[in-house]
Amino acid sequence: SRWLPDWLQAGSTSAPDASRGQVQNFRWIGTTGNATSDTFILARMDYAINRDGIIAVFGLNNGVGSVPNLMGSGFNGITVGRTDGLHSYGTTSASLASTYANSRRKPDLVAPASASSWATPIVSSASVLLLETANGMAGTDDSRPEVVKSILMAGATKAEFVDWSNSSTQPLDDKYGAGELNIRNSYQIMTAGQQNGSLTPASTVSSTGWDWGSAAHDTSMLYFFDLSASSSLSAVLTWNIQVVPNGDWSRLSLSLESLYLRLYQATAFTLGALVAESVSNLDNVQLIWAESLASGRYALQVSNVGTTGTADYAVAWQSSSLAPVPEPATFWILLAFGGAALLFRFRIRARQV
């Protein structure tokens, strides 16, 4: 624990320090041995992610077993496993306090590496690549951690797995999350640009894109788009848990809005039949994977069914019918791997994974 900053220590009364980097890579697992202490550590990390706009990437243990409390059981980061499935997976611990005890599936996605310590920085590097891409684009919303998380997860592929599955109330597969990281897909989504939703749309968005928006209680933001040919569609909605501490972090107020993601057939700007939905009440991510959609008009709907007010969210989607674009230059890929080298090697009764 001597390598761990004070604010991540058990029993800390310190607010999180200011961010030491926009992309942070945590390739260790652990526990304090006390589920309540673990909850406060997770909450401090989620608070820092939301406050400072950190893209935090967490590894899981190598080998099968339960999901470790630290650090991948939080809400606002990106938890990573291995494409071969030889990592801890399943639901987060029900012994964690308050909202953190929700049985959420982890990982969020996987990467092709033979150890979690290597899979995690691959996702961190992909995050840096997206940020470098965003720096060359107009706008500021594309650097939000929720945006990067949704784009990475929406770009993930499922064809590598014979047993990938999800349901309307379980957004992520038990073992593989949203699927395997595919930076080409995520690059396409990022460069398609921000596509603004609306309460009452009068124009369509592209069939691939993303948005950083807000949805008030009991309202829905809509994204109408056209498919010119039979296509598959991947869509991911993410938002952050809000952590409000008292002065010495001895008590927390947690707020997690309930947001739903639905896909409809559409005519003009009128919703038709429901095609698919993701309506988990436990997670801060929703995922729709719809295969073999017929050509025609569709609409994505982001609904705030929570009770505490307006929620900021990121949504990203990709249609398989789009023509491919060139791969990012090798220089930028190398820059991404170098830029994601902010590695936290701290221990809390922990071991590197």
Disulfide bonds with the S-S distance in Angstrom:
none
